[in-house]
Amino acid sequence: MNRNLSVLFICFFLISLCIPDLLAQRTYTTTSKKAIGFYEEGKAQYRLRYMLEAEELLLKAIKTDEKFQEPHLVLAELYWDQKKYDEAIDMYSKGLSINESFYPPGFVNKGNLEIRMARYADARISFEKYLEFASSASKRIGEAKRGIRQAEFALEALKNPVSFNPVRLPDAINSPDDEYWPSLSADEQTLIFTRLVGSGDGLHMQEDFYVSYHDSLSWSEAISTGKPLNTFDNEGAQSISANGKTMVYTVCNRKGIIGRCDLYFSEKFGDEWSEPVNMGYPINTKHKETQPSLSSDGRILYFVSDRPGGFGKQDIWMSKLDINGKWSTPVNLGDKINTPGFESSPFIHHDNQTLYFSSNYHLGMGGFDLFYSRRDKEGKWQAASNLGSPINTQRDEIGLIINAKGNMAFYASDISSTTGKDIYQFELYEEARPIEVSYMKGKVYNGRTRQALKANFELYDLADGALVTSSFSDFRNGEFLICIPTDRNYMLNVSREGYLFYSENFSLEGVFHLDEPFKKNIPLKEILVGKSIVLRNVFFETDDFQLKPESKTELDKVVTLLRNNPELRVEISGHTDNQGGEEYNQELSEKRAASVVEYLIAEGIEDDRLVAKGYGFNVPIDTNETAEGRANNRRTELKVIE
């Protein structure tokens, strides 16, 4: 057998597997030999993918005998194959109406098409018809029952629409080409997206990254990110970290990759992106890994894979970055998120509690719908919720992201018939919003030389000492951005070897909205005699010297500082405001300083390295005329004395 005939045989075999069982039958619902002849020749042309010839022959068979069911049903399949969905539904209706019991699976096919075309009431009837005629052993009973639930869900969603008013982003971002997969930094000043553009050789289209920057007024004209991110191949489905300094993205069918699609990462230093690096095992496998989403601190990676061990055809997985910079073995997100179908386009919000994703199997409006899920108190994902109609339609909705504030969503759509696929934004209704996240941004530098520094940032929940997020400043310019969720109290610790740490306190419990982010430049002090820092997260009961439990996280940082610098001797000093008498405040400040020293000694720090001293209200750092000023004066300090 020559090569061309071999290929033809393989194609014929594969195509024939996709045509319904009824094509294989040898008894007919007509006695007309002429009609049967047209029908058999039409089937043969369909198998060979000669669609026009097949359609013409099948229509001749129907014209010859209008009661001949088989050509109606095969023609319906042909129209479906050509994405002529209305014609396919119409042909199913005509064919099945001749004898409803002849081919019950046709009702499931018709119902699926009606879901696709948002004809939900008709779809419910079609699925119910299948159940009426199918035997208890029929293979598609589960599919039909699920189809009924989906149709009923969609009808109810249409009766109760959610608020939705999509606005196309300006022409500085959207162009005559297709734009999709938006990624937004936490400060909403950097937008990176994928654009489908003509290749340099003019022979094909390729996906490249483009970036636009927002000032106080508008978005800048989007420009290509250029090399090394963009190549002559396709790059897309990217995610950027909250500070806009790390990108993870998808590469498929390229030399040097491990599987069909792999994840790559690049870091931005100053204005330049580093050479992209394949993330390797265990993230990438011989299967497909795609559509990444980074947590706000860049230490948790969510992505889509069809690797073994999942719940369906394509699942969402998660991996964590350990203290040694290694990614853990990915973990499946479980059956609250993943289904027997396809899940795609995960987006973990900066609150690290709310996940948005697409699925074609969770109950929805048809195709891929957008869903969200939240973690419970134990960190487990709750049942997924559909974002509702009209956000979701019978078409595919994928690639949704939410800004840090949680009030604005971005996604790509081809809802306009004139501009192709563009990026839109819309205000997300209240119920589907994540926890609002603010952020702190600025620069870290040497307080003496003003030189920019790379420093570690750690944000802790004061209630339990849990690390909420961590990051670092850019070593070239000292710039940083760290996300801060609302409705909790936090401690921020900024540290670098050879320097005293900097601490900040954010009292946000019960605060659900912040009008402005925190902007602060942080001078780190070298470990030199006479240098001091305020321990802003050491707390005492009112008019008492007993340490509050929330103080433990900050005090443990002091323990670490002293252990890492065993030659240090420090003074722990207590300070008060001017409320009350001088003797009372002097005694209170001394006892508070002593309480801190006692904690440090209990943690193994030698007592001869520690001095406790109280200053009462004699060394204020702010006015005592305001509540805010008095709060600043009530403090504990650490000073290097040797």
WOJOLIN-V51123 format. One record per residue. N is the residue number from 1. RES is the residue in three letters. SS is DSSP state (~ for helix, > for strand, _ for the rest). PSI is psi in whole degrees, -180 to 180 (none if undefined). OMEGA is omega in radians with two decimals (999 if undefined). Layout:
# WOJOLIN-V51123
N;RES;SS;PSI;OMEGA / N;RES;SS;PSI;OMEGA
This chain:
# WOJOLIN-V51123
1;MET;_;127;-3.13 / 2;ASN;_;169;-2.99 / 3;ARG;~;-42;-3.12 / 4;ASN;~;-41;3.11 / 5;LEU;~;-35;3.11 / 6;SER;~;-46;3.13 / 7;VAL;~;-43;3.14 / 8;LEU;~;-41;3.13 / 9;PHE;~;-43;-3.14 / 10;ILE;~;-45;3.14 / 11;CYS;~;-44;3.12 / 12;PHE;~;-43;-3.11 / 13;PHE;~;-45;-3.10 / 14;LEU;~;-41;-3.13 / 15;ILE;~;-39;-3.10 / 16;SER;~;-26;3.12 / 17;LEU;~;-24;-3.05 / 18;CYS;~;-9;-3.10 / 19;ILE;_;142;-3.02 / 20;PRO;_;160;-3.11 / 21;ASP;~;-31;-3.03 / 22;LEU;~;-20;3.13 / 23;LEU;~;-22;-3.07 / 24;ALA;~;-5;-3.05 / 25;GLN;_;161;3.12 / 26;ARG;_;7;2.97 / 27;THR;_;151;-2.97 / 28;TYR;_;162;3.08 / 29;THR;_;21;3.05 / 30;THR;_;157;3.04 / 31;THR;_;0;-3.10 / 32;SER;_;113;3.12 / 33;LYS;~;-33;3.13 / 34;LYS;~;-45;3.12 / 35;ALA;~;-42;3.12 / 36;ILE;~;-40;3.12 / 37;GLY;~;-47;3.09 / 38;PHE;~;-44;-3.10 / 39;TYR;~;-49;-3.10 / 40;GLU;~;-40;3.11 / 41;GLU;~;-36;3.08 / 42;GLY;~;-42;3.08 / 43;LYS;~;-44;-3.12 / 44;ALA;~;-42;3.11 / 45;GLN;~;-35;3.12 / 46;TYR;~;-44;3.13 / 47;ARG;~;-34;3.13 / 48;LEU;_;1;3.11 / 49;ARG;_;25;2.99 / 50;TYR;_;85;-2.92 / 51;MET;~;-43;-3.12 / 52;LEU;~;-44;3.12 / 53;GLU;~;-41;3.14 / 54;ALA;~;-45;3.14 / 55;GLU;~;-45;-3.12 / 56;GLU;~;-44;-3.12 / 57;LEU;~;-41;-3.13 / 58;LEU;~;-38;3.08 / 59;LEU;~;-35;3.08 / 60;LYS;~;-38;3.10 / 61;ALA;~;-43;3.14 / 62;ILE;~;-41;3.14 / 63;LYS;~;-34;3.13 / 64;THR;~;-40;3.10 / 65;ASP;_;103;-3.08 / 66;GLU;_;-16;3.12 / 67;LYS;_;3;-3.13 / 68;PHE;_;105;-2.98 / 69;GLN;~;-40;-2.98 / 70;GLU;~;-47;-3.14 / 71;PRO;~;-32;3.05 / 72;HIS;~;-47;-3.03 / 73;LEU;~;-37;3.09 / 74;VAL;~;-38;3.11 / 75;LEU;~;-35;3.06 / 76;ALA;~;-42;3.10 / 77;GLU;~;-41;3.13 / 78;LEU;~;-45;3.11 / 79;TYR;~;-40;3.09 / 80;TRP;~;-44;3.14 / 81;ASP;~;-33;-3.13 / 82;GLN;_;6;-3.11 / 83;LYS;_;26;3.00 / 84;LYS;_;75;-2.90 / 85;TYR;~;-41;3.13 / 86;ASP;~;-42;3.11 / 87;GLU;~;-37;3.12 / 88;ALA;~;-44;3.13 / 89;ILE;~;-44;-3.13 / 90;ASP;~;-41;-3.12 / 91;MET;~;-38;3.04 / 92;TYR;~;-45;-3.12 / 93;SER;~;-47;-3.13 / 94;LYS;~;-45;-3.09 / 95;GLY;~;-44;-3.10 / 96;LEU;~;-29;-3.11 / 97;SER;~;-20;3.14 / 98;ILE;~;-45;3.09 / 99;ASN;_;102;-2.99 / 100;GLU;_;-24;-3.09 / 101;SER;_;-4;-3.04 / 102;PHE;_;-46;-3.08 / 103;TYR;_;77;-3.10 / 104;PRO;_;-37;3.12 / 105;PRO;~;-22;3.09 / 106;GLY;~;-31;3.11 / 107;PHE;~;-35;3.08 / 108;VAL;~;-45;3.11 / 109;ASN;~;-44;3.13 / 110;LYS;~;-43;3.12 / 111;GLY;~;-41;3.12 / 112;ASN;~;-39;3.09 / 113;LEU;~;-40;-3.14 / 114;GLU;~;-35;3.01 / 115;ILE;~;-46;-3.13 / 116;ARG;~;-33;-3.10 / 117;MET;_;13;3.09 / 118;ALA;_;28;3.07 / 119;ARG;_;70;-2.91 / 120;TYR;~;-39;3.12 / 121;ALA;~;-42;3.09 / 122;ASP;~;-39;-3.13 / 123;ALA;~;-43;3.13 / 124;ARG;~;-43;3.12 / 125;ILE;~;-41;-3.12 / 126;SER;~;-45;3.14 / 127;PHE;~;-38;3.11 / 128;GLU;~;-36;3.09 / 129;LYS;~;-42;3.12 / 130;TYR;~;-47;-3.13 / 131;LEU;~;-29;3.14 / 132;GLU;~;-38;-3.03 / 133;PHE;~;-17;-3.08 / 134;ALA;_;148;3.06 / 135;SER;_;165;-3.11 / 136;SER;_;-21;-3.13 / 137;ALA;_;1;-3.09 / 138;SER;_;143;-3.01 / 139;LYS;_;-21;-2.96 / 140;ARG;_;20;3.13 / 141;ILE;~;-45;3.13 / 142;GLY;~;-40;3.12 / 143;GLU;~;-41;-3.14 / 144;ALA;~;-43;3.12 / 145;LYS;~;-41;3.10 / 146;ARG;~;-37;3.10 / 147;GLY;~;-39;3.09 / 148;ILE;~;-45;3.13 / 149;ARG;~;-41;-3.14 / 150;GLN;~;-43;3.13 / 151;ALA;~;-43;3.13 / 152;GLU;~;-39;3.07 / 153;PHE;~;-47;-3.09 / 154;ALA;~;-41;3.11 / 155;LEU;~;-40;3.11 / 156;GLU;~;-39;3.13 / 157;ALA;~;-37;3.12 / 158;LEU;~;-31;3.11 / 159;LYS;~;-22;-3.06 / 160;ASN;_;68;-3.08 / 161;PRO;_;148;3.05 / 162;VAL;_;164;3.13 / 163;SER;_;132;-3.08 / 164;PHE;_;118;3.12 / 165;ASN;_;81;-3.08 / 166;PRO;_;138;3.13 / 167;VAL;>;125;3.14 / 168;ARG;>;132;3.06 / 169;LEU;_;158;-2.99 / 170;PRO;_;170;-3.11 / 171;ASP;_;-15;3.04 / 172;ALA;_;-25;3.13 / 173;ILE;_;-52;-3.12 / 174;ASN;_;143;-3.08 / 175;SER;_;-179;3.03 / 176;PRO;_;-21;3.04 / 177;ASP;_;170;3.09 / 178;ASP;>;135;3.04 / 179;GLU;>;139;-3.12 / 180;TYR;>;180;-3.11 / 181;TRP;>;63;3.09 / 182;PRO;>;147;3.01 / 183;SER;>;134;-2.99 / 184;LEU;>;133;3.06 / 185;SER;_;162;-3.06 / 186;ALA;_;-31;3.13 / 187;ASP;_;2;3.09 / 188;GLU;_;28;3.14 / 189;GLN;_;-9;3.13 / 190;THR;>;123;3.09 / 191;LEU;>;119;3.06 / 192;ILE;>;137;-3.11 / 193;PHE;>;171;3.11 / 194;THR;>;136;3.08 / 195;ARG;>;137;3.09 / 196;LEU;>;110;-3.02 / 197;VAL;>;165;3.06 / 198;GLY;>;140;-3.13 / 199;SER;_;166;-3.13 / 200;GLY;_;-31;-3.13 / 201;ASP;_;-6;3.11 / 202;GLY;_;10;-3.06 / 203;LEU;_;-20;-3.10 / 204;HIS;_;172;3.10 / 205;MET;>;151;3.11 / 206;GLN;>;156;3.14 / 207;GLU;>;128;3.08 / 208;ASP;>;161;3.10 / 209;PHE;>;138;3.03 / 210;TYR;>;155;-3.10 / 211;VAL;>;144;3.05 / 212;SER;>;146;-3.11 / 213;TYR;>;142;-3.10 / 214;HIS;>;128;2.98 / 215;ASP;_;-161;-3.08 / 216;SER;_;-11;-3.04 / 217;LEU;_;-45;-2.97 / 218;SER;_;173;3.05 / 219;TRP;>;141;3.08 / 220;SER;_;164;3.08 / 221;GLU;_;125;-3.10 / 222;ALA;_;138;3.11 / 223;ILE;>;155;3.09 / 224;SER;>;140;3.05 / 225;THR;_;-15;3.06 / 226;GLY;_;-169;3.09 / 227;LYS;_;151;0.09 / 228;PRO;_;0;-3.10 / 229;LEU;_;-49;-3.11 / 230;ASN;_;138;3.12 / 231;THR;_;-171;3.07 / 232;PHE;_;-6;3.07 / 233;ASP;_;-172;3.13 / 234;ASN;_;137;2.97 / 235;GLU;_;139;-3.13 / 236;GLY;>;-170;3.11 / 237;ALA;>;58;-3.03 / 238;GLN;>;163;3.01 / 239;SER;>;138;3.08 / 240;ILE;>;151;3.11 / 241;SER;_;168;-3.06 / 242;ALA;_;-34;-3.13 / 243;ASN;_;1;3.10 / 244;GLY;_;14;-3.03 / 245;LYS;_;-12;-3.14 / 246;THR;>;136;3.08 / 247;MET;>;134;2.96 / 248;VAL;>;135;-3.07 / 249;TYR;>;177;-2.99 / 250;THR;>;136;3.03 / 251;VAL;>;133;-3.12 / 252;CYS;>;148;2.98 / 253;ASN;_;52;-3.14 / 254;ARG;_;149;3.11 / 255;LYS;_;135;3.07 / 256;GLY;_;-6;3.13 / 257;ILE;_;161;-3.05 / 258;ILE;_;-45;-3.09 / 259;GLY;_;-158;3.11 / 260;ARG;_;-39;3.04 / 261;CYS;>;137;3.13 / 262;ASP;>;161;3.04 / 263;LEU;>;135;3.09 / 264;TYR;>;158;3.05 / 265;PHE;>;154;3.10 / 266;SER;>;150;3.12 / 267;GLU;>;147;-3.12 / 268;LYS;>;124;3.09 / 269;PHE;>;114;-3.01 / 270;GLY;_;-121;3.13 / 271;ASP;_;7;-3.02 / 272;GLU;>;140;3.05 / 273;TRP;>;141;3.12 / 274;SER;_;164;3.08 / 275;GLU;_;125;-3.10 / 276;PRO;_;145;-3.10 / 277;VAL;>;133;3.04 / 278;ASN;>;131;-3.07 / 279;MET;_;-16;3.01 / 280;GLY;_;-174;3.13 / 281;TYR;_;143;0.15 / 282;PRO;_;5;3.12 / 283;ILE;_;-55;-3.13 / 284;ASN;_;143;3.14 / 285;THR;_;-175;3.09 / 286;LYS;_;-4;3.12 / 287;HIS;_;-148;-3.09 / 288;LYS;>;125;3.02 / 289;GLU;>;129;-3.02 / 290;THR;>;174;3.00 / 291;GLN;>;66;-3.12 / 292;PRO;>;159;2.97 / 293;SER;>;122;-3.12 / 294;LEU;>;141;2.99 / 295;SER;_;168;-3.01 / 296;SER;_;-30;3.14 / 297;ASP;_;2;3.11 / 298;GLY;_;14;-3.06 / 299;ARG;_;-5;3.04 / 300;ILE;>;130;-3.12 / 301;LEU;>;123;3.01 / 302;TYR;>;142;3.13 / 303;PHE;>;171;-3.11 / 304;VAL;>;139;3.12 / 305;SER;>;152;3.02 / 306;ASP;_;23;3.11 / 307;ARG;_;158;3.11 / 308;PRO;_;159;3.08 / 309;GLY;_;4;3.14 / 310;GLY;_;-172;-3.12 / 311;PHE;_;-17;-3.05 / 312;GLY;_;-156;-3.07 / 313;LYS;_;-28;-3.12 / 314;GLN;>;120;-3.00 / 315;ASP;>;167;3.03 / 316;ILE;>;132;-3.10 / 317;TRP;>;167;-3.10 / 318;MET;>;142;3.07 / 319;SER;>;149;-3.12 / 320;LYS;>;145;3.09 / 321;LEU;>;124;-3.10 / 322;ASP;_;179;-3.05 / 323;ILE;_;-16;3.11 / 324;ASN;_;7;3.12 / 325;GLY;_;20;3.14 / 326;LYS;_;140;3.10 / 327;TRP;>;136;-3.13 / 328;SER;_;164;3.05 / 329;THR;_;125;-3.08 / 330;PRO;_;144;3.14 / 331;VAL;>;135;3.08 / 332;ASN;>;140;-3.10 / 333;LEU;_;-6;3.03 / 334;GLY;_;176;-2.98 / 335;ASP;_;-3;2.99 / 336;LYS;_;-25;3.13 / 337;ILE;_;-53;-3.02 / 338;ASN;_;150;-3.04 / 339;THR;_;179;3.03 / 340;PRO;_;-12;-3.12 / 341;GLY;_;-139;-3.11 / 342;PHE;>;129;2.94 / 343;GLU;>;146;-3.08 / 344;SER;>;174;3.02 / 345;SER;>;59;3.06 / 346;PRO;>;146;3.00 / 347;PHE;>;115;3.08 / 348;ILE;>;122;-3.11 / 349;HIS;_;164;-3.12 / 350;HIS;_;-13;3.06 / 351;ASP;_;-11;-3.12 / 352;ASN;_;21;-3.14 / 353;GLN;_;-18;-3.01 / 354;THR;>;125;-3.11 / 355;LEU;>;130;3.03 / 356;TYR;>;141;-3.11 / 357;PHE;>;172;3.09 / 358;SER;>;151;3.10 / 359;SER;>;145;3.05 / 360;ASN;_;13;-3.09 / 361;TYR;_;-39;2.98 / 362;HIS;_;148;-3.09 / 363;LEU;_;129;-3.10 / 364;GLY;_;-159;-3.04 / 365;MET;_;-5;-3.09 / 366;GLY;_;149;-3.10 / 367;GLY;_;-149;3.06 / 368;PHE;_;125;3.04 / 369;ASP;>;161;3.10 / 370;LEU;>;137;-3.11 / 371;PHE;>;165;3.00 / 372;TYR;>;155;3.11 / 373;SER;>;149;3.11 / 374;ARG;>;151;3.04 / 375;ARG;>;146;3.00 / 376;ASP;_;-174;-3.07 / 377;LYS;_;-24;3.11 / 378;GLU;_;2;3.13 / 379;GLY;_;8;-3.13 / 380;LYS;_;146;-3.14 / 381;TRP;>;135;3.10 / 382;GLN;_;169;-3.14 / 383;ALA;_;140;-3.09 / 384;ALA;_;143;3.10 / 385;SER;>;133;3.08 / 386;ASN;>;137;-3.13 / 387;LEU;_;-12;3.00 / 388;GLY;_;171;3.09 / 389;SER;_;142;0.16 / 390;PRO;_;11;3.04 / 391;ILE;_;-49;3.06 / 392;ASN;_;143;3.14 / 393;THR;_;-171;3.07 / 394;GLN;_;-11;3.10 / 395;ARG;_;-174;3.12 / 396;ASP;_;123;3.02 / 397;GLU;_;119;-3.13 / 398;ILE;_;165;2.97 / 399;GLY;_;41;3.12 / 400;LEU;_;138;2.98 / 401;ILE;>;159;-3.11 / 402;ILE;>;140;3.12 / 403;ASN;_;168;-3.07 / 404;ALA;_;-38;3.13 / 405;LYS;_;-24;3.09 / 406;GLY;_;5;-3.06 / 407;ASN;_;-12;-3.04 / 408;MET;>;131;3.13 / 409;ALA;>;150;3.11 / 410;PHE;>;140;3.08 / 411;TYR;>;169;3.12 / 412;ALA;>;145;-3.12 / 413;SER;>;155;3.03 / 414;ASP;_;35;-3.10 / 415;ILE;_;-22;3.05 / 416;SER;_;133;-3.11 / 417;SER;_;-6;-3.04 / 418;THR;_;-20;-3.01 / 419;THR;_;2;-3.12 / 420;GLY;_;-155;-3.13 / 421;LYS;_;123;-3.11 / 422;ASP;>;168;3.11 / 423;ILE;>;131;-3.13 / 424;TYR;>;160;2.99 / 425;GLN;>;153;3.06 / 426;PHE;>;153;3.11 / 427;GLU;>;124;-3.10 / 428;LEU;_;132;-3.10 / 429;TYR;_;155;-2.90 / 430;GLU;~;-46;-3.01 / 431;GLU;~;-30;-3.07 / 432;ALA;~;4;-3.08 / 433;ARG;_;148;3.03 / 434;PRO;_;-179;3.00 / 435;ILE;_;132;3.13 / 436;GLU;_;138;-3.14 / 437;VAL;>;129;2.98 / 438;SER;>;-170;3.12 / 439;TYR;>;161;3.04 / 440;MET;>;131;3.13 / 441;LYS;>;155;3.14 / 442;GLY;>;-150;3.13 / 443;LYS;>;148;3.03 / 444;VAL;>;135;-3.12 / 445;TYR;>;163;3.06 / 446;ASN;>;121;-3.07 / 447;GLY;_;-20;-3.13 / 448;ARG;_;-45;-3.05 / 449;THR;_;-13;-3.08 / 450;ARG;_;12;3.12 / 451;GLN;_;137;3.11 / 452;ALA;>;144;-3.08 / 453;LEU;_;146;2.91 / 454;LYS;_;124;-3.11 / 455;ALA;_;155;3.11 / 456;ASN;>;139;3.10 / 457;PHE;>;133;3.08 / 458;GLU;>;128;3.12 / 459;LEU;>;123;-3.09 / 460;TYR;>;145;2.99 / 461;ASP;>;118;-3.07 / 462;LEU;_;-22;-3.10 / 463;ALA;_;-38;-3.09 / 464;ASP;_;2;3.12 / 465;GLY;_;9;-3.10 / 466;ALA;_;139;3.07 / 467;LEU;>;120;-3.11 / 468;VAL;>;-44;-3.13 / 469;THR;>;157;3.09 / 470;SER;>;154;-3.10 / 471;SER;>;-169;3.10 / 472;PHE;>;159;3.11 / 473;SER;_;157;-3.12 / 474;ASP;_;127;-3.07 / 475;PHE;_;-19;-3.10 / 476;ARG;_;-39;-3.08 / 477;ASN;_;-1;3.10 / 478;GLY;_;3;-3.07 / 479;GLU;>;146;3.11 / 480;PHE;>;159;2.98 / 481;LEU;>;127;3.12 / 482;ILE;>;134;-3.09 / 483;CYS;>;143;-3.11 / 484;ILE;>;102;3.10 / 485;PRO;>;153;3.12 / 486;THR;_;176;3.04 / 487;ASP;_;28;3.02 / 488;ARG;_;164;3.02 / 489;ASN;>;133;-2.99 / 490;TYR;>;155;2.94 / 491;MET;>;129;3.04 / 492;LEU;>;129;3.10 / 493;ASN;>;126;3.11 / 494;VAL;>;123;-3.02 / 495;SER;>;155;3.05 / 496;ARG;_;141;-3.13 / 497;GLU;_;133;-3.14 / 498;GLY;_;1;-3.10 / 499;TYR;>;153;2.93 / 500;LEU;_;144;-3.14 / 501;PHE;_;163;3.06 / 502;TYR;>;137;3.11 / 503;SER;>;149;3.11 / 504;GLU;>;152;3.14 / 505;ASN;>;135;3.06 / 506;PHE;>;108;3.13 / 507;SER;>;94;-3.02 / 508;LEU;_;9;3.12 / 509;GLU;_;128;-3.09 / 510;GLY;_;-2;3.09 / 511;VAL;_;120;-3.06 / 512;PHE;_;-4;-3.13 / 513;HIS;_;135;3.06 / 514;LEU;_;126;-3.12 / 515;ASP;_;-35;-3.07 / 516;GLU;_;146;3.05 / 517;PRO;_;172;3.09 / 518;PHE;>;127;3.11 / 519;LYS;>;122;-3.05 / 520;LYS;_;132;2.97 / 521;ASN;_;137;-2.98 / 522;ILE;>;110;3.03 / 523;PRO;>;120;3.06 / 524;LEU;>;140;-3.11 / 525;LYS;_;130;3.07 / 526;GLU;>;153;3.13 / 527;ILE;_;91;3.14 / 528;LEU;_;152;3.13 / 529;VAL;_;132;3.12 / 530;GLY;_;-16;3.12 / 531;LYS;_;142;-3.10 / 532;SER;>;160;3.07 / 533;ILE;>;154;3.05 / 534;VAL;>;129;3.08 / 535;LEU;_;88;-2.99 / 536;ARG;_;-8;-3.12 / 537;ASN;_;30;2.95 / 538;VAL;_;121;-3.00 / 539;PHE;_;147;3.10 / 540;PHE;>;155;2.98 / 541;GLU;_;151;-3.13 / 542;THR;_;132;-3.14 / 543;ASP;_;35;-3.11 / 544;ASP;_;167;-3.14 / 545;PHE;_;8;3.09 / 546;GLN;_;129;3.12 / 547;LEU;>;137;3.03 / 548;LYS;_;152;3.13 / 549;PRO;~;-31;-3.12 / 550;GLU;~;-14;-3.12 / 551;SER;~;-18;-3.00 / 552;LYS;~;-43;-3.07 / 553;THR;~;-46;3.13 / 554;GLU;~;-43;-3.13 / 555;LEU;~;-34;3.08 / 556;ASP;~;-29;3.04 / 557;LYS;~;-36;3.07 / 558;VAL;~;-43;3.11 / 559;VAL;~;-45;3.14 / 560;THR;~;-43;3.10 / 561;LEU;~;-46;-3.10 / 562;LEU;~;-35;3.10 / 563;ARG;~;-36;3.14 / 564;ASN;~;-16;3.14 / 565;ASN;_;74;-2.97 / 566;PRO;_;-12;3.13 / 567;GLU;_;-9;-3.06 / 568;LEU;_;140;2.85 / 569;ARG;_;135;-3.05 / 570;VAL;>;154;3.00 / 571;GLU;>;130;3.01 / 572;ILE;>;118;-3.06 / 573;SER;>;143;3.08 / 574;GLY;>;142;-3.12 / 575;HIS;>;148;3.14 / 576;THR;_;175;2.96 / 577;ASP;_;-170;-3.05 / 578;ASN;_;14;3.11 / 579;GLN;_;121;-3.08 / 580;GLY;_;175;-3.05 / 581;GLY;_;163;-3.10 / 582;GLU;~;-43;-3.11 / 583;GLU;~;-42;3.12 / 584;TYR;~;-48;-3.10 / 585;ASN;~;-35;3.10 / 586;GLN;~;-47;-3.14 / 587;GLU;~;-42;-3.13 / 588;LEU;~;-43;-3.12 / 589;SER;~;-38;3.12 / 590;GLU;~;-44;-3.13 / 591;LYS;~;-36;3.12 / 592;ARG;~;-42;3.09 / 593;ALA;~;-40;-3.14 / 594;ALA;~;-35;3.12 / 595;SER;~;-40;3.12 / 596;VAL;~;-45;3.13 / 597;VAL;~;-42;3.12 / 598;GLU;~;-39;3.11 / 599;TYR;~;-45;-3.11 / 600;LEU;~;-40;3.11 / 601;ILE;~;-41;3.13 / 602;ALA;~;-25;3.12 / 603;GLU;_;7;3.02 / 604;GLY;_;7;3.09 / 605;ILE;_;131;-3.09 / 606;GLU;_;137;-3.06 / 607;ASP;~;-24;-3.14 / 608;ASP;~;-2;3.07 / 609;ARG;~;1;-3.02 / 610;LEU;>;137;3.06 / 611;VAL;>;127;3.08 / 612;ALA;>;133;-3.13 / 613;LYS;>;138;3.09 / 614;GLY;>;140;-3.12 / 615;TYR;_;4;-3.12 / 616;GLY;_;-135;3.11 / 617;PHE;_;22;-3.03 / 618;ASN;_;-12;3.14 / 619;VAL;_;67;-3.14 / 620;PRO;_;152;3.03 / 621;ILE;_;1;-3.13 / 622;ASP;_;174;3.12 / 623;THR;_;150;3.02 / 624;ASN;_;13;-3.09 / 625;GLU;_;-11;-3.14 / 626;THR;_;158;3.11 / 627;ALA;~;-40;3.14 / 628;GLU;~;-42;3.13 / 629;GLY;~;-43;3.12 / 630;ARG;~;-37;3.11 / 631;ALA;~;-39;3.11 / 632;ASN;~;-34;-3.14 / 633;ASN;~;-28;3.06 / 634;ARG;_;102;-2.96 / 635;ARG;>;166;3.00 / 636;THR;>;135;-3.13 / 637;GLU;>;155;3.00 / 638;LEU;>;129;-3.14 / 639;LYS;>;137;3.09 / 640;VAL;>;123;3.14 / 641;ILE;_;-9;3.12 / 642;GLU;_;none;999
